[in-house]
Amino acid sequence: MKRPIAISLSPNTSKEDVRLAWYLLLVHMYWKDKRILSRVAEKVVKRFPGHFVSLTSSGRQALYDLLRSYGIKKGDEVILQAFTCIAVPEPIIWAGATPVYADIKESSYSIDPEDVKKKITPKTKVIIVQHTFGIPGPIKEILAIAKEHNLVVIEDCAHALGATYENQSLGTFGDAAIFSFGRDKCISSVFGGAVITKDKNRTRMLQEMQSARPLPPKQWVAQQLFHVVLFSFVLPLYFWHGVGKAILVIAQKLHLISRAVAFEERVGKRPVHMEYSYSPALGLLLIKQLDKLDDMTKRRCEIAARYQKELSPTPRQSGGQASSSPFVRGRERDSSPSWLRFPVLVENPQGIILDAREQDMLLGDWYDAPLVPASSSLIAFGYNIGSCPRAEEAARTTINLPTYATLTDTQVTKVITFMNHYGNTEN
């Protein structure tokens, strides 16, 4: 069976990755070899000259450690955008600080500098700039605001590895940046993250935090490696009478694989991987992915260019006005997004996603709530409904089209044809 179009089910995984995961499951000699972590760090830092890197078990651990390195504590405030994952406010809360949510620009999906100005108080210490979908956010405007108020700027590059603005890599503008190597990010080792900064002393602090953590236990590492293997045969069966989906659910219930967001996180509790350092075994997966990053980014950009050129405008019943374009119009000039996903504004996202399933296509719903997963406790994360109306409207009207590198030209055409059906028939 052919691999279906599936935006969120480990889209970066290739046959080469599966073979390596099988090998690592059978040969454990690399699981505790910390020399591998040095190799990973060297490959990451080569992309960011003049910077230092600290590897972490996840993007949220990267942000947690970074906030602690800046002395963020109870009583402090950190500004971030709504229209995000709980993985961003979680570390703020774990550090004892208060997340303060700013609205987004309507068309760019990134934080609105004007709303940031309104949210700054004497307690504000940090502003986080999220480069949503790999599209550069208003980093220079935020840096100017931060300089005026003596604030730290952290770039959230979980979606943006490989993206640039004015020929400069995202992640190199602010005081520091975090990256995620999760299962559906630009490159994947199932779990993993990193901090980069020009501050050598801060990097030393971050590395000391990592040294104090043990390597993950064998069972947890096996779960992540088996995730790669499992999806190699779950994906072709995903839409075949629901067999693939059933296998996936059973594997999660039997704890053969782990979830991207654990249930306890939805109420603000720390997941188990926050106690571990980055796994050398997963580091070997990441090395293979890093070697392919440039080609993968190029392919994503090619697919995004086709969407921009070939998609018809998709009408939306929003204030009586139709969307004049199906793609993001507010991205910064002179930017080269990594296009982790391609956002489209529609009136009936869930209906379109369900109809797409009927054609064996799993489209994306990032983000279908101001904080996702939508089942998370907004009270636990300090978000008040109505406080960021543009983010909430974006959550109501946005779906994502796939851009992952293994998507074939025929599959891209299928997505475009499907979406243009809505563009030509909705009223």
Secondary structure by P-SEA (a helix, b strand, c coil): ccccccccccccccaaaaaaaaaaaacccccccaaaaaaaaaaaacccccbbbbbcccaaaaaaaaaaaacccccbbbbbbcccccccaaaaaaacbbbbbbbcccccccccaaaaaaaccccccbbbbbbccccccaaaaaaaaaaaabbbbbbccccccccccccccccccccbbbbbbccccccccccccccccccaaaaaaaaaaaaacccccaaaaaaaaaaaaaaccccccccccaaaaaaaaaaaaacccccccccccccccccccccccccaaaaaaaaaaaaaaaaaaaaaaaaaaaaaccccbbbbccccccccccccccccccccccccbbbbbbccaaaaaaaaaaacccccccccccccccccccccccccccccaaaaaaaabbbbbbbcccccaaaaaaaaaaaaaaaaccc
